[in-house]
């Protein structure tokens, strides 16, 4: 039976991106059509509508009329960027591989041929790395640099300044889909799998239209999920704090005993308050770190789906034909 799957899938999560989607289509389609003319065995663009509340579904329906390779998967609720990416990977049909990219055009579609060319050299993963982020605010650049330094200090393998713009072979995609963990952060999970990889540099562009969907609160949530989901180093940090507190307490106890024997003790509440506050702070910090992991275990044991698909235009088209 012939394999009717396209060679490449391009997965694009979209949440309230009605303004930028026509611009994205205008730039992405010529790039992919040119690749087909050069020998690429077909493609699909799988846009995952992450429960958008604006006109995104209407815009996508209009674009599909003139672009048969465009496929729309709509989630029932806003499940988050990483969950939308996972939903796209789970439904992508690309037999050679999958490209993931954002809809805001800060990931230029014109970089795609370079990603595929690098993959043809024998690499399973090709990361698009931001060589120039001058369009981002100083605060954004500073926090991003701090995030990657922290991840690497905790043992992560993610290339610095590599987001979710990447090419992965079919083998890598199938391996990721077999992972049981929920709330996975793909930009850290994929490097830890150890597949052969390389990087392609690009200049990060300004957003094509609309406004960012990643305010500070979401960025902090993503960072927290990334760190607790990819490293046990914070647990070790809590252990070190506990050991340090025990050593400090022992030294203070020894000092108190020596002072009592020497008759130099003076009743006072300042030192007692300082010790109690210091130890209490360490305990609360350790409990907070442990609580993050206990929370993840709780969510994992619940085994609830991270996303629910409401519709898939590919399946609807098949039902219409039959």
N, C-alpha and C positions, 0 to 999 in steps of 0.2 A: 504494500500500500504506500503510495507516495507521501512524503512528508510535506504538508502544506504550511508548515511554520515558517515565518520570516527568519532571515539570518540574524537580524538585530532587533532588539527592543530598546526603546528609549522611554524610561519611566520618569514622569514629571509630577511630583505632588503639587497640588494647587489648593489654596484656601483663600477665598475671597480675592481672586486674581482676575476679575472680569476685565479690568482696564488693560492689563499687560498681555493677556492671552492672544489677542489678534496680532500684536507686535511679535510675540514669540513665534507664532505660526509663520508669519511673514519671513522670519530669519531662519527658522529651523528647517522648514520644508525644502527650500532650495539646496541646503547643505546635504540633506539626506537623499534628495533626488539625484544630485550630482554623484553621490557615492554609489547609487544604484546604476547610474550610467557607466561608472568605472568598474562595475562587476560585483557590487554587493548584492547578495541574493535576497533582496526584499527587506522591508522594515515595517515596524509598527511603532507608533507613538502612543504610549499608554499614559494618559493623564488621570491621576487619582484625585478626584474631587473630594477633599477632606471635609465634607459636610458644610460646604460654603453657604453663607446666608445672603450673598449678593446675587448678581446676575450671571455668575460663573456657569451654571448648568445651561442657561440659555445661549451663552456665547459658544460653549463647547458644541451644543447641538447644531448651531449655525455653521460652525467650522467643519463639522463632520460631513455636511452636505457636499462640500467641494473637495474634501480631503479623505479619501477612502481608507488611508492607512492610520487615520486618527481613531483611537479607541478610548472610551471613557469608562472608568470604574468609579462609581459614586459610593462613598461610605455614608452610613446612616447618620452618624454624628461626627463632630470634629474630634478625631482621635489623636491628633498630634503628627508632627512632621515625620518622625521615625516610624510610627505605626503606618502612615500612608506609604512610606517607602517599602516597608515590609509587605504591605498589601500589593503594591505594584510588582515586587519581585515574585510573589507567590503566583501571580497571574500572567507574568511576562512569558511570551512564547518563543522568544529569540533562541534559535538553536545554537548559534555561535556564542552569543553573549548579550549582556545588558549594559546600557549606559544609564546612569542615574544623574539627574541634574535638577536644579531649581527652576521655577517658572519666571522668576523676576528678572532674568536676563543678566544678572550679575555673573552668571556662568555663561560665557559666550558660546552659542551653538557652533561658531566657526572653528572651535577647538576640537570638535568631534573627529575630523579626519586624522588629526595628529594622535588622538587617543587610539584609534584603530590601527594606525601605522605602527605605533609602539607595541601594540598587542601582537601584531604579526611577527615581531621579533622573538616571540616565544614567551611572553609574560602573561600570567593569568590575571593580574590586576594592574591597571594603569591609573594612577592618581593624578588628577589635575591639581597642581599646587599653585597657590596665589603668590606670584613673585612681586606683585605691586598692588597694595591695598590703599593707595592714596585717596580713593573715592570714599573710603570709610572714615568715620569720625576718629579723632585721636583716642577717645575713650574706647571705641570698638576695637581699634588696633591694639591698644594696651591690654585690654581684657582677653582678647584672642591669644596674644603672645603669652600671657600668664597662664592661660588654660593649657596650651600645648606644652609649655615647660613643666607644668605640674603633672600632666599625663605622662610625660616621658620620665620624670623623676620617680613616678610610682610604678615604672616598669612597662608602660604602654609602648607599642611599636608604631603608632600612627605617625606618618610623615608630617612634619611641621607645616602648618598652613594648608593642610589638605582637608577639605570638607566632604560633602557628599557628591561631588562631581567626579565620577570615576567610570571606568569600564571594567567589568568583571566577566570572565568566561562563564559558560554554562555550568561547568564543574563547580566553580566557586559559588554561583547562585544556588545550585542544588545543595551544596554543603551548608550554606547559611540557613536554608529553609529546614534543614534537619535539626537545627539547634533548638532545644526545648525551652530556652529562657524567654521570658516575656520582657517587654520594654527594652529591647536591645538597642544599643546605639551603634549603628552600622559602621560609622567612621572609625570606631575603635575595635569592633568585633572582627571585621574583615582582616585588618593587619595582623591580629593575633592568631589567625588561622595558619599563617606561615606560607602562603602561596607565593610563588615568584612574582615580583612586582617591580615597577619602575614609576617614574614621575614625569609629568609634562608640565612645564611652567606656563602661566598665562597671566594677563593683566586683568584684574578684577574691574568690571565696569560698574557704572552707576545703575541703579534700579531703572528698568525700562518704563515703568509707570506704577501708580499706586503708592502705597506705603508699606513699610516692613511689617511682617507678621510675627516678628521675633522681638518683643520688648524685653526689658531687663529680667522680668520675672521668668519668662520662658527660657531665656538663656541660662539663668541660674539653675532652673529645673533640669535642663539638658546637661549642664556640667555635672550636677549632682548624680544624675542617672549614669552618666558616662564613667565617672570615677568609681562609684560603688558597684557598677555593673561590670567593670573590667579589671578591678584590682582589689586585693585584700590588704593592701598596704595601710589603709586607714585603721583596720583592726589591729595591725601590728603597732601603729602609732598609739592607739589606746592602751595597748599592753605596755609600751615604753613609758607612757605617762603614769600608769599604775605603778610600775617598778620604780620610777623616779620619785613618785610620791611616797612609796614605802621606804626608800632610802632616806629621803628628807625627814620623814617622821621618825625613823630610827635615830638619826643624828640628833634631832631635837630632843628626843627622849633621853638619849645618852647625856646631852648637855644639861638637861633638867636634873638628872640624877646626880651628876658631878656637882652642879651648883648647889643642890640640896645638901649633899654631904659636906661641901665646903662652907655651908652657911651663908651663901651669897644670894639666896633667892629673895625676891621682892614681889609681893602680890601685885599683880597688874593684869588688866584685861586687854591691853593693846596687842601684846604678843599672842595671846590666846585667840583673839579675834582674827588676827592675820593668818594664823595657822589654820583655823577652822575655815576661813573664807577661801584660802588657797586650796586646801584639800577639797572643799566642797565644789570649787570651780572645776578642778580636775575631774572629779566624779561626774559632774553634770556633762562635761565635754565628752567623756568616755561613754556615758549613757546615751548621749545624742548620736555618737558614731554607731554604737551598737544598735540603737533604735532604727537607723537607716537600713541596716542589714536585716534586722528582724522584720521590718516592713516589707522589704523585697521578698523575703521568704514567705511571708503571709500572702502577698499577691501571687507569688509563684504557686503556692499550694492551692489557692483558689482556682487556678487554671482557667480563668476567664479569658475570652478572646480579647486581643488588644484592638480589634476593629471588626465591624460588621459591614459587609458589602450589601448595598441596597440594590444596585443594578450594574450590569456590564453590557455595554453596547454591542460587543462581539456576540454574546449569547442572544441578545435581542434580535440581531440581524439574522442569526441562524434560524431562530424560531419563525421569523417573518418569511424566510425563504422556504421553509418546510410547511 
